[in-house]
Amino acid sequence: MKTFINDNFLLKTKTAQTLYHEFAKKQPIIDYHSHLSPKQIAENTQFQNITQPWLYGDHYKWRAMRANGINEKFITGDGSDREKFQAWAQTVPNALRNPLYHWTHLELLDYFGIDELLNEESADEIWEITSEMLFQDDMRVWGLLKKMNVETLCTTDDPIDSLEYHIKIKNSNCPINVLPAWRPDKASEVSNPEAFNQYIDKLAEVTNIDINSFDKLFSALDNRINHFHNCGCRLADFGLDFLYSETYTDNEINAIFNKVRSNNQLTPQEILKFKSACLYRFAIQVHSKGWVQQFHAGPVRNNNTRLLKALGPDTGFDSMGDFSQAQSMSRFLNRLDSTNQLAKSILYNINPADNEVFATMIGNFQDGTVAGKMQWGSAWWFLDQKDGIEKQLNCLSNHGLLSRFVGMLTDSRSFLSYSRHEYFRRILCNLIGNDVENGELPNDINLLGNMIENICYKNAKIYFNF
């Protein structure tokens, strides 16, 4: 059966259709936050079947499959790739009104030209068509990225990463600008002393620095951040409960560091103080390099301890948290701003109850030095769907300048996820088109089209200066 996807999918008005087809659609993609594999990019991987780029590592789909009663064998287990694809095909008809239903059919159409609903009956034919296409040279990783007009993408990389694959990419003829992004979370994660110390020992080995104090920890991180900068990194990313800003003294932090390095469990207050000290120093590092920093705040991770032990983290057992955000965020940003060391920043919330908090907080620290210096990031993770995107766009419009927004990112581990940029662009154009048709915005296509182009591409191009 043919899909519901057509040229004007989600575009309900003539104005929306004009804005999308004449202005949004043609813009290149700058994906400034993803979890794509640098190794697969460097090797220009050729996937053997659609399961490999589509289902491996995609915890969105895994959650849906579990909810549909699929055995873990056919999700992350030792089931064959074909069996896993069949299990996903069985799940898709039950995903009506979930964004996965839209994404699935956009991805089949955008990458493979398949205009058929995916279900148990169509699965065999779609498997055969996609498997045959993936053996074509232009369907290797570079070809998949070119097909979606990706200009620049940033991966997510730990300070101890060698960046060997980024170096290989830079020295290759890869048509995509691929850059690392600094993610130093593990250097401050002291909740588990054993894991923390193992990580610090690896960092010490990589940098040849004896990390016997808090200052030496940051000497080692300075060593690595210089390496990242030389490899083209211009962004940092932090995964947080909230923006830590507990008060502390240097003596306290040194004592806490010594305690955890001796494999002693810290108190909750000590953990919070240490994370606060680290986050502040991270931000100072970012500012000194002239980078952009991203703060992803609010998830409760690894809720299911039984399956965490069996499958590991990032396998689909995270959810929205309900942390208090405003006061700590204000203290953290204000401390940096008070010494003029607040870098360009993007803040993301995962709980929609915090939309207005984040949208209004960024306005406190716009300082006229850079247009849109402080950004409230695109609808993230569980909010990355039509309702969540519209709420983020409306809230940003109400409290800030939508026209200065740096737009969409994938935050994905799948090379078939770039249809999400199309999805975002269609929703954006539809929202603006509705306002025009309702007489709430001027019917000036050039004025509106310029804004659409800026949000989809040009703002990010200027903001990140890649």
Disulfide bonds with the S-S distance in Angstrom:
none
